[in-house]
Amino acid sequence: MSVEGSQGSTGRYRPTNSNDPGWDYGQPVDGNRDHVKCDFCGHVSKGGIKRLKQHLVKASYKGTMYKDVRKCDKVPQDVVDVLRSFMEGKQKITEEKQSKKDEMIRNVNVYGNDDDEVEEVMIQIPKKRKGPMDAFVAPIDVDFRPRAPNSNENKKALENIHGYIADFFYENNISFNCARSDSYSKMMQTIVQYNDPSTFKPPSYNDLRVKILKKKKEETSNWVDNFKVHWETYGVTIMTDWWTDGKGRTLINFLVNCPKGTVFQKSIDGSTHNHDAELIYKMLKDVIEEVGEKNVIQICTDNASNYVLAGEWIMAESKIYWMPCAAHCINLMLGDVSKMHLVDETVKDAKKISLFIYNHKHVLHLMRKQTKGREIVRPAVTRFATTFLCLHSMYEKRQELRDMFHTVEWRNSKWPKHPIGKEIVKKVKSNTFWNNMHTCLKIMAPLVDVIRMVDTEEKPSMTYIYSAIEDCKLKVKTNLGDQNDDDRELWKKMEKILDRRWSGMLQKPLHAAVHYLNPQYYYATLTSSDEMKSNTKLKEGLLDCIAKLALDEEDESQILRDLIAYRTKAGRLGKRGAQACVKTIAPVEWWITFGSEVPALQRFAKRIHTKKRNCLEHDRMRDLAYIQYNRRLKKRYEERISGKEIDPIVLKSFDECAEWLVPDDARDDIVLGTDMTYGVLEDAEDGFDDPPLTRTSRTNTASHYSQEVASSSRSTTRHLQDSSDDDDYDVDTNYGMGDGDDDGIDSGSDEDI
């Protein structure tokens, strides 16, 4: 039998996703997992890991001798206790599952047919009057019948219901997060509220995959149709993204955005194709044809070379612009910033502190006690946004972290004298560390604000991206100040990063036109002749955009004539009401309200101001994707129109925080002041009962941590989910210029506090 598993930093073999402790005390012989050699006596058990465990527990379990199993005379008793405890737990789970199966078998006999047939169920119980439900499910167990609200039977019945629901999740490998969804709650509520349980009939396999799927797709299509009526008036953006599902299929999704909102158009299975520019071009052409070429203003993709080339081909033959995803470009800016020496070293130190706290239960408890249940790690939609939020959260709680190392609980623990503890305390008490973190936040905060802007559903980010980038550069420069050579050198590096990404990816004619025709900025900054002379690129971009998007030569000429009225505030555009509304209503609404005297320019402005940020069997899979994607977009749309505030970069899942919670391989880290790794130290010290986690346990630990967070106290969970309210900030207020004295951090020596 071939070995399928992995080896950690210790070189020991362990099957993938296995938590069986038996593999800690034996290894396969010559790659054969059925032949396992005992670490203590060298005996080879030829029945796999199960037989090795029987060998190690001294050939007996609960007083029963295993037949033909040789016992190990050299195994320590503590190992025997660990293995017996594990075996008892497994046996208990097996017995409970078998008990439930036996109970179901007594009531129901299911005969399964092929995929296209509904399962037939025969009820094997004493004769009674049958209802419609009896043909599909087991009869209601006595434990499930209605009880008095406070009866013990009712409590037991509820426990049984929960058990069967849990079995459904476990046996079908359904994510526990599904229990948090609105559809899950609605499903349970409607089942409970159904008036006549005897007539309730759950949907069959065929119902779910054919009839109901078809109905749900029709409902979703009707919802999407509400958006299509706006496409011709305002124009649309076609956006693409792609991902690989659990079966290895590469799915390319196409979304359509207009002022009303974003809808999912289609999904294409690209698993069997090379994703070259020709394929992307063909796919985009098909979607453009479906939406209507006259309705499409721009297509937005990521910055991969194949998408860029396909976009250039589209632009060359049509009146459609290709734009890179603004959020992706700004994330690349953050990525460039993260490579700067100051930021890189500060983030590494912050991660060491976070990893130490979250990988030692006693320290984690102490930290949460100091912060009143608030976490120092916050997840976001991207790695670099996560870095910022984690730094920001840690910086806000710096005083609590410092105080933690003066508590009695800390002094009475083993860590104050331990090399790891000493290293962490030194970092947390370092004024230089916190001042460097403050500088990192001053650099990164304006960029994160731009990401929030381009990801929000509140306003078309295309209208504001040009000015947002310029404002971002100004804020970074202001935040860094001009007090010394280090500040000036840091700004030069930042300016180079921002300009390279901005001019290379985002500074397009469409951006220029949108900025020019935004009255909020035009009348405030661009009306002076000096300003316009210094913005020749802006005017050139505007003229290029008009030439490309105008309906014909006559339309182009009329738009250019209308620009004179816009520039000189002629007619209705110069009225007091129009000028008073420049800063109070969205640009597209301003043009709709006051642009009737310049209809060609009004139509042009409306279409460019409504652009968003630049971001089964195959048929059934496509229908499912259509429904699922649009249901999520519908939920976000409903939240937006209801006024619910959403931070687009913050997540409730901790998937993006793994590198702040679990080290890549903590055993390989060097102990401060020595040439010895923590792995060697761990193996040598008997008291090292709470070691850093290794790569082999990374996945399980991250999952365990998420579950721990979910199952912690109500107040802690609330802080995790709602802390975004506390972390909202104004860049000019929190990360403006300052010498660091205002926050109690001296910029001088690193003396202990």
N, C-alpha and C positions, 0 to 999 in steps of 0.2 A: 504494500500500500504506500503510495507516494506521500511525501510530507507536504502539506499546505499550511503555512504559518509564517511566523516571522521571528527574528532574533533581536532582542533588545541590546542595550549597550553592554550587558553582561555576557552576551554570546549564547544565552540559553534559548532553547526552542520553546515556542508556545503557539498552539494553533490560533489562527485568526479569530478574534472576538471570543476567545475562551477565557473563562475566569476560574477554571478547574485548578485548585491548588495542587493537585497531583503532579502537574508539570513542573512544580518547583522542586520536586525531589526525585525526578527521573527524566531520562532523555531517550529519544528513539535510537535504535541501533541501525546503522547503515541506511538512514533515511526511511526506515520502516516503522510507521507509527504503531503497528500492532506488536512490535517487539520493543519493550521499554526497559532500560537498565536502571536498577535502583542505585541512587547516589550513595547509600550507606553501606550496603553489603555486596554490591555488584551483581546481584541476581537479576537475570533477564526474565521478565514476565511476558509470556507470549499471548496474552489476551488483551493487550492494549492498556490504556491508562486506568481503566476500571479494575483490571486484575492487579495492577501495581498497587492501587490503593488498598485492595483486599490484602495484599502481601504486607503492606506497611502497617495496617491496623492489627497486625499479629494474627491474621487468618481467622478472625472472629468478629462478629458484629451483633451487639445486643445478646451475647451469650451463645449465638449460633455459629458453628464452625463452617468456614467455606470449604467446599469439597475440592481436593487436589490443589490446594493453595499453600505454598511454602511461606512460613512466617519469617519476618525479618527480626533478627535478634539485636541489631545495632541501631535501630531507629529510636530517637529520643522520644520521651513520653509527650512532650509538648507538640511534636509533629503528629503523633497519634491522635491527640485531642483535637487538633485543627481538622484533620481529615475526617474523623468521626462526626464532628459537628457539621461539616459540609455534607457528608453522606446522609445524615439524618434529615437535614433540610431538604435535600433533593428527594428523599424518600417520601417526606411529608407532602411535598408538592405533587409527586406522582400519585399518591394515594388520594389526594383531594380531587385531582383531575379525573381519576378513574371512578371515584364515587359519583361525580357529576355526570359522567358519561353513562354509568349504569342507570342512574335515575332517568336520564333522557331515553335510553334504550327501552326501559320498561313502558314508556308512554308512546314513543314514536319509532316507526321503522321507515327510513327514507331510502327510496330506490332512485338513484341518479341515472339520467339518460345523457345523450350528447348535449353539446353546448346550446343547440337551438331549441331544446325542449325544456319545459318547466318541470321541476322536480315533482314527482308524485309522492304523496305522503299517505300512509295507511295508519289509522289510529287503532291501537290495540288496547282498548279499555272496555269495561262493561257497557252494554247497550244503553244509550240515552238519546234524547232528542238532539240532533246535530244542527248547528248553525253554519253559515258560510265559512267562518274562520276555521272550522274543524277540518276542512279539506286541505289546509295549508300549513298549519302549525300544530304543535302539541297542545293538548288541553291545558287550561289554566291550572297550575298547581295550586294546592290548597294554600300554600304560603303566599300566593300572589293575589288572593281574593281580598276584596275590601275589608278593612278592619276598623275598629274604633280608633280614633286618632291617637290615643295614648296607650294602646294595648301593646304588650310585649310581642304579640304575634305580628303586629304591623311593623314593628322595628325589625323583626327577623325577616319579614317579607321584603322590606326595603333593602336590607343587606343582601338578600338573594338576588334581587333585581340588579343591584350594583355589581354583584359578582358576575352575572350573565353578560352585562354590558362590558365589563372589564375583559371577560373571555373573548368577546367579539373583537375588541381592540387588540388583545394579545395574539390571538390565533391568526388574525389577518394583517398583522404588522402595521397597524394604523398608528400614526403619530399621536401622542397624548395631546399635542397642541390643538388637535381637531375638537377636543372637548371644550375649548375656549371660543369656538366660532359661534357666530349668531345663528347659523343654520342648524347647528347641533342643539342649541337651546330651543329654537322654534320647533324642531322635530319632536323633542321630548315633551314640550308643552302641549302640542296639538294631539299627541298620542294620549296623554293623560286626560285631556279635555274631551276626548271622543265620547259621545253620549252612550253608545251601546257597544261595550267591549265584545259581546258575543258575535257581532257582525263585522268587527274590524278585520281587514285582510291586508297584510303587508304586501308591498310590491314584490313581484317575482323577479327572477333573473331576466326573463324576457321583457318584462315591463320596464325594468331599469335601462336595459340596453337598446330598446327600440321605441316603445310607445311614449314613455315619459321623457326620454332623451329628445325625441322629436318635438314634443310639446314644449319642453323647456327652451329648445333652440328657437321655436317660433316666438315665445314670450321675449326672449333676449333680442331677437331680430326686430320686434316691434319697438323695444326700448331704443335700439340703435337707430331706427328710422326717425326718431325724434330729433336726432342730431343731423341727419343727412339733409334736411331742409335748409340748413344754414351753410352748407358747403359751397354752393354757387355764389352766395352773397359775400361771404367773408374769405373764401379760400381755405385750404387745409394744408397741414404738414403731415407727411407720411413718415413715420418713425419705425425703425427696425431694432430688434434685439435678437439674440440667439442664445441658446443654452442647451446643455446635454442632460437628458433625463436619466433615471435610474437604470434604464435598459440600454444605455449607450446611444440612443437616437439623438441626432442633432436637429433641433427644432428651431426654425427661423420664424419669428413672429413679426407681423406687420400691424401697426396701430395708426389710426387716423385722428388728428387733433384739429378742432375748430374752437371758436370762442365758447360754445356750449359745453365742451368737454372732450375727453379722449375716449375712443372706442376701439375695440380689438377687431381688426378686419379679417385676418386669416392667419393660419399657421402652416408652414411647409416643412415636410420631413426631408431634410437635406443629408440624411445619413449616407446615402449611396452616391453622393456627388462630391467632386472636388469644389471647394468654395472659392473658385477663382472669380476674377472680375466679370467674365462673360456670364456665369451663372447668376451672380448677384444682379447684373444688369438686366437679364431676362426676367428675373423675379420682380424687380422694381417696375419694369415696363408693364408686366401683367397687372400689378396692383394699381399703377397709375391709370391703366385702361379701365379697371373696375370702378375706380373712384371718379374718373373723368379728368382727362388732362387739363381741361380748362379750369378745373377746380383746385388744382395742385399748385401751390406757390413754391414749396420747397420739400426736399426729402432730407431726413436727418438720420445719420448712421454713426457708428463708432469710427475711430480714426485708423483702422487697419487699412493697409495698402490696397487690398482688393476692393473694399468699399469706396475708398477714395477714387480709384480709377473708374469704377462703375458710375459713381456720381458725376465725374467729369464727362463721361460719355453722355449721360442724361442731359447735362447742362448744354453740351455742344449741339444737341439736336432739338432742343425744346426751350420753352420759356420758364423752365423750372430751375430753381437753385438747389445745389447740394450743399449741406452744412454739416460740419462735425458736431457731435454732441457736446454742448457747452459744459454740462456737469462733468463729463469725462475729461475734457480739456483742463478744467479747473482742478480736478483730482490729480491730473498729471502735474500741475503746478505744485500742489501740496506734496506730491511725491518727490519733486525736485527739491523742495524746501526741506523735506525730511532727510535728504542726503547731505545737507550742510553739516559741517563738523559739530557746531554748537548744538543744533537740534538733534542730530544723531546720538551724540553722547548723552544728552539730557534724557532722551527717550529711553535709551538703554538703562540708565540708572533708575528711571521711574518704573520700568518693567521689572527690574530686580526687586524693588520694594513691593510692587504688586504681587509678583510671583511668590515672594517669601510669605506675605500675609495670607494669600488665598490658598497656599499649600500647607499650612500648619493650622490645625483646627483651633488650638488654644489662642494663637495670635489673631486669627480671624474673628473669634468671639470677642476678644479684647478690643479690636478695632471697631467692630460694630457697636460695642458698648460705648466707646468714646464718641462715635459719630451718631449715636442714637438711631442705629439701624440703617443708616444711609451708606450706600456702597461707594467705593472710590473708583470703580470700573463702570463705564457706561458704554453700551453697544451702539454702533451706528451702521449705516448702510454700506460703508466702504471702510477699508483698512485705515486710510489716512484720516477720515472723519472720526473714526474710533480713537485714533491717536490723540487728536485734538480734544475730544470730549473727556478722555481719560486723564489727560494732563490738566484740563480745566477743573475736573472734579477733584483731583488730588490736590491741586493748588488751593482750591477753596477750603479743603479740610486739612491744610498743612498744620494749623495749630493743634487740632485734635490728634493728628499723627505724632506731633512732637510731644504732646502731653502724655500720650500712651506710654512712652518709654520712661516716664517718671512715676508710673503707678506702682502700687504695691504688688499687684498681680504680675507685672512684668519683672520686677526685681526678684520676686520669689520663684520665677521660672528658671529653666536651664539656660535660656538664651543670652542673658547679659554676659556670661562668661564664654559663650560659644563663638567661634570665629564668624559664623554666619550672622549671628545677632549683633556682634560688634560692628561688622561691616555695614549692616542696614542702619543701625543707630547713627553711625558716623555720617551716612548719606542724608538721613532725615534731619540731623542737626546742623547740616552744612548750609550756611547762608548763601554760598556761591551756587549750590544746587538749586535752591528756590529762586534766586535771582535769574539764573539761566532759564529756568522754566517760565518765569514771568516774561522774559524776552521772547521765548518761543511762542507763547500765547499772543503776544503783541504782533508777531509776524503772521501767525496762522489765522487769527480771529477774523480779519477782513475777508480772507479767502473763503472761510467757512460760511460767512454771511452771504457771499455770492452764491455758494452752492445752495443754501437755503432758498435764496431768491429764485434760482433757475428751476428748482424742484417743486416749488409751491404751485398750487392750483389757483391761487388767488388772483394772479394777474399774468398776462402773457409776457414771459421773461424776455422775449426778443425785443420788446419795447425798451427795456431797461438795461440790457446786457452791456451796451456800449458805455453808458455812463457808469454802470456798476463797476466795470473793470477800471475805469479812470479813477473813480472814487476809492476803489480798493488800493490802488497804487498810492494815492494821496494819504490814505489812512495809515498804511504801512510806514511810509516815510515820516509822517507825523509821530507815530507811535515810537519809532526808533530814535527820533530826535537827531540833533546835530552837535552833541556836546563833546565828542572826542573822536579820535581816528577809528576806533573800533566800531562805533555807531555808523560812521560814514562808509566804512568798508563793508559792513553788513548790508547797508541799504544798496550799495552798488551791486552786490551779488543778487539781492532780491529783485532789483530793477531789471537785471539781465534775465533772470528766470521768467518774470512776468511778461516782459516784452517779447521774448522768444516764443512763448506759447501763444500770446495774444496775436502777434502779427502773423505767425505761421499757421494758426488754426482758426482763430475766431474773428479776425478783422476782415470781414467780407462786405461787399457792396450792399447786401441786404441789411446788415447791421447799420451801415452808414445811413441808408435811407430811412430806416426806422427811427434812428436817433435824430436826424434832421427834421423829420415830420412829427416829432413829439413836442408839442407846443410848450410843455413844462420846461424843457431844456433849451429849446430854440429861442424863445423870447427872453429867457433869463441870461443866456450866455453867448448865443451865436449871432445876435443881431448886429453887434459892432463890427465895423470893417476890419479892425485889427484881428479880432478873433477869427473871422472868416478867412483872412489871408493865411493865418497859421493853421487852418484846417482844410487845406487844399485836397488832402486825401478824402476827407469827409464829402466834399462837393463832388469829387470824381466818382466816389462810390455811389452817391445819390444818382448822378446822371447815368452811370452804367446800369443801375437797377431799373431806372425808368425806361431806358432803351430796351431792356430785356423783357420786362413785364407788361409794357404797354400793349394794348390790343393790336394796334397798327400805327402807321406813321402819323395819321391824323390825331389819334388818341395821344401819342407821345407829344406832339406839338401843343395840344391843348393842356396837357399836364404841365408842360414847361411854362405856358402862359399863366396858368393858375398859380404857379409858384410865385409869380410877381405879386399877386394879391396877398398871398400868405406872408411874404417877406415884408410887405408894406402895410399889413393889417388893413387892407382895403375892405370896404363894405361891412358885412355882418361880422367878419373875422376881427375887426377892430373895435366892435361895440364893447361897452363897459362890461356887460354880462359875459361875453365870450372871454374877455381877458381875466375877469374875476374867477372864471371856472378853470383856468389853465392848470392850476395846482390842486384842484379839488375833485376832478373827475378823470376817469381813465382816458387816454388819448383817443381810443376808438370811439368812445361816447362823445368826446368833444367834436370830432369830425362829423359824426352823425348829426349832432345837434346844430352845429354852426357852419358846416361846410357846404350847404345847399347851393350857394352862389358860385362855387367852384366844383361842379359835379365830377369832372374827370379826376381832379386831384383827390376829391373826397372818396371816390371809389377806390383809387389806388391806395390811399392811406388806410382805409378800412381793411383792405386785404393784407397789407403787410403788418399792421399793428395787432393782428389777432393771432400771430404765430407763436407757438409754444417754444420751449427750449429745444435747442438743437439736440433730444435724448430718446393600445387597441388596434384594430385594423385601422388603416390610415384614415379612412373616412370618419369613423367613429371618434378616433383620436382628435381629428380636426374639429368635430362638433363639440367634443368635451372641452377642448382648449378655448373654442369660441365662447362657450357658456361660462367657463370658469374665469377667464380673463375679464370678460365684460361684467360678470357679477362683482368682481373685485373693484373694477373701475366704477361701477354703479354705486357701490358702497362708499367709495371715496368721494364721488360726486355728491351723494346725499349728505355726507358729513360736511362737505364744503358749503352746500347751500343752507345747511342748518346752522351754520356759524360756528361749528366745533373747531377749535384750534388744533392743528396738527403740525408737529415738527417733522418735516420731510426727511431729515437725516437721522432721526433717532429711532432705534429698534427696541422691542421688548425682549427679543431673543438674544442670547449671549453668543451666538455662533461667530460673530465677527470679533469677539473679545478673547478668543482662545489664546493668542500669544501673550495676553496680559494676565491670563489665569493659569496656564499650564506651560512650563518651559519646554523648549525643543528637546533638550536632554540635560537636565540639571545635574546629573551625575558626572558629566564631563566638565562642569565649571571648576575653575581653579580656586582653592581656598586662599583668601587674602593673605599675602605675605609668605606663601609657601609655593612649592611646585607640585602640591598634592591635590588631586581632584576630590570633589565632594563624594563621589562614588566610593573611593578608597576609604575616606573618613567614615562614611556610613557603614561600610562592612566592618570597620575596626571598632566602632563604638557600640557597646551594648545599649547605652541609653539613648541612642538616636532612634527614638520610637516614632518619629513623625517626619520622615525624610521628604525632601523635594521629590516631585513626581518625574518619572522618566518618560521617554517618547512612547514606550510600549503601552503605557497607561493613559496616554494623552486623550484619546477619544472617549474612553469610559469615564475619565475624571471630568472632562468638560460636560458630559451628559449628566454625571452625578451632581456636579455643581449647579447646573440649571435646575435639576429636580430639587436640590436643597433650597435654592432661592425660591422656587415655586411653593415649596411646602413650609417655608419659614413663617414667622408670625405675620399677622395681617398688616401690622404697621410697617414692617420691613418691606413687604411686597408693595405696599402703597408708595413708599419712598422710591422704590426701584422704578415704578411705572410713572410716577408723577413728578419725579425730580426735575424733569425738563422745565417745569414752571420756575423752579428755584435757579436753574442754570441759564435762563434767558438773561441776556446782558446787553448793555450798550457798549460798543467798542470804545467810544471816546471816553466813557466813564471809567471802565475797569482796566482797559489796556492802553490808556493814554500815556503821555509822557510823565515821567516821574523818576525819582532816584531810588525808589524802593523803600524809603523811610516811612511812607504813609501806611504801609501794611505791616509795620512792625519788623521788617527784615532789614537789617543793616547791610549795606553793601561792602562792609569792611571785612574783618577777619572771620574765620570759621570757628569761632569759639562756641563751646557748648552753651546751650540755653540755660 
